Amino acid sequence: MRSWLTLVTLLSLLLAAPLRADDLASVCHATSSYDVTLRADSLLFDRPSPAPMQVELQHGNLRTDGIAVSLDPEQQDRLTLFERDLRALVPRVREVAQSGVDMAVQALRAEVANLGLDADTRAEFDRRLDAHATELKQRIARSQSTHDWQGDAMQQYVGQWAGDLMPLLVADLGQQAVNAALAGDLQGAASLRDRASSLATDWQPRLQQRLQALRPQIEALCPAIQRLGRLQQGLRDNRGRPLDLLQISR
């Protein structure tokens, strides 16, 4: 589902180990071609193509590509419920994402504990990690649109984490390699250099395994998402085309 559920992918993206979109969609069997933005009095769904490219829901009223759509009372009721239920779902998704941040932090600390880092490096890593985690949680809490977590915006944010944390670890391992070489342990020095160069790659499978603990929390959201899929059934745009704000595969 192209929604705040995509926040969960950020946790593995931090170490260049992204979950695939189809992995995430397989949890609730829901996808969407739209981004969604929560406004004070309406919901806006938008996408580059095909039409309708903009769908606005507002207290049981529907506009597609700027044109009001005539609805019967039953359709208006379902549209009102759809908007209400989607707004109610967002805080729950945010809670899952916040849990995911905590889980990612714990996983990173566990991995770093095995690197034999200098005490000052470890303290600086913990300080930076805590600062990034706090900022990310604040960003999750503020976010009102899935646009905040798509494309370049997502990659830029991920790059900030990786660019700040990974060089710190690589530098420490590099110094360990130098020290080993000076002590005559050339094999140990080579091993440390290899470890530094493959750090993120080596962590990927273990971190992804740890993040699977989020799956039950995501699964708990599935009934609400599937209800949204049912509520939208039969709703059409001003030209009679199905809205299909969500696609539920089963």
N, C-alpha and C positions, 0 to 999 in steps of 0.2 A: 504494500500500500504506500503510495506516494504521499506521506503525511508525516506527522511528528514521530512516527515509528522509525523514520530514517535516521533519527538521532542515534539510534542504537548502533548503526554502522560506523559512526564516528569513533567509537571506542576501539575498534580494530584498525581503523584507518590511521590512528595515531602512530602505529608502527608499520605502516605500509602493508597491512594485511587485511584489505577490505573484504567484508562479506559481500557476496554477490547479491544483486537485487532479487534474483529468483530464490535465493536462500531465505531472505526475509519474507518474501511473498508467500513462501511455502508454509509459513507458520499459521497464518490466518486465511490463506488462499484468496487474498484480496490485493488488487492492483488498481492503479488509477493513472490516467494520462494527464491529470490536472494537478497543478499546485493549488493550495488553498490558503487564503488570508482571512484571519478573523478581524472584522471591523467592529466598531462599537455597536452598530445596529444592523449589521448584515454579514453574510459570508460571501466571499468572492472566490470562485473557481476560475482558473485561467490556464491556457495552454497555447503553444504557438500554432498548432493546427491539429485536426481539422475543425471546421465549424461544428457546433458553436465554440468559439474561442474564449468567451467570457460568460459565466453563469453566475448570477447574483440571486441569493436567497435572502428575503427580508420579511420576517414575520408572516410567513405563508404566501408571500408574493414572489413571483419569479420573473426575472429578466434575463434574456439570452442575447448576447451581442448588442446590448443596449435597448432591446425591444421587449415590452411587457408581454407576457404570455397569459392567456386567459385560462383559468383553472376552475374546475367545479369545486364545491365545498369539500368533498372527500379528498381531492388532491391537495387542496390548501391545508387541510388538517395533517396530511402525511408530510407535506413540506415543512410545516411548523414543527412536527415531531423530529424530522430529520435534522433541522437546524438546532433544536434543543439538545438532541442526543449527541450530535457532533461536538457541540460546545462542552457538554458534560464529559466527553471522552478525552478531550485535550489535557486536562489536569492529570488524568490517570496515565496518559502516555508520558507526560513530563515526569511523573513519579518514577516510571520505569527507567527513563533516561537518566534521572538523578542516581538511581540505584546502579545503573550501568557505569556511571562515572566513578562511584565508590569502588565498584568491582574492578574496573580498569586500574585504578590507583593501587589497589591491593595487589593485583597481578604484577604490575610493574615493579613494585617494591620487592616482591618475592623474587623476581628475576634478578634484580640488581643486587640483592643480598648474596647471590652466588658468584659475584664478579670479583670479590676480594678488593673492593675499592678502598682508597685512602679515606680516612675518617672525614676529612674536610670535603672531599668530593661527594661522599655519601650525604653529608649534611646539606651541601649546596643543592644536590639533586632533589632531596626531600623538600627543601624550601621552594625550589622552582616548580616541582610537581604539585605541591599544595596550592601554590598561587595559580597555576593553570587550571587545576580542578575547580577552585573557587570561582574563577572567572567563567569557566564553562558552565557551571551550575547556574550562575547569574544570567548567562546568555540564554540558557534553556528556559529559565523562568520568564525572561522578557520576550522571548520569541512569539510573534503573532502570525508568522507565515512560514510555509515550507520553503519559500525562496531563500530563507536564511541558511538552508542546509543543502543547497543544490549547487552543482557545477563549480565555478571558480570560487565562489564564497566558501564552499566546503574545503576545497583544496588549499586555499590560502590559510584557512584556520588550522588545518592539519599541518601545513608546512611550518607554522609558527611553533607548534609543539615540538615537532621533530627537529627543527632548526635550533631550538633552545636546549633540548634535553640530550639528544644523541651525541653531539660533539663533546659534551662534558664526559660522557662515558668512554667514548673512543679515545679521548686524550689521556684519561687515566690508564686505560689498558695499554696505550702506546708507551706511557712512562714505565709501566710495569715491564713491557717488552725491553725497553732500554736498560732498565735495571738488571733484568735477567741476562741480557747480552754482556753487560759489563762484568757480571759475576761469572761469565763463561758458560752460561746455560743457553747455547744458541738454539737448541731444539725448543726449549721453553719460550724463548723470545719469538721464534717463528710461530709457535702455537698461539701466543697472545696476539700477535699481529693478525693472524687469520681470524681469531675470535672477534677482534675489533671490527674487521671488515665485513663480517657476516652476522653481526649482532642482531639486527632487525630481522633478517631472514630466519635465523635460528629460533627466535622467539615466536614467530608467527603461529606455528601449530599449537604450542602450549597456551598462548594467549587466547587463541580462538576456542580452544577447549574450555578454558576458564569462563569465557563469555557465554558459553552454552547454558550456564546457570541462569541466564536471563530468560531463557525460552519459556519456562512456566509462567513468568510474569507477563510475557507477551501473549501467551495462549489465553490468559485470563481476560484479555481485551477482545478476543475473537468474537464472542457472542454479540457484543455491542457493535462491532464492525459489520458482522453479518446482518444484524438488524437494520443498519443503515442501508445495506444493499437491498433489503426487502422493501424498505420505505420508499426508495427511489423508483421502484418498478412502475412502469406505466407513465412516468413523467416524461414530457417531450418539450422540445424547444418550439420557437414560433413557426417553424417549418414542419413540425410533426416528427422530427428526428428524436430518438431516445436520448435522454441526457447522459446516461451511463457515467455518472460521476465516479462510481466504483464498479469494478468488474470482479464478481465473486465466482471463482472457478468451481466451487462445489458447496 
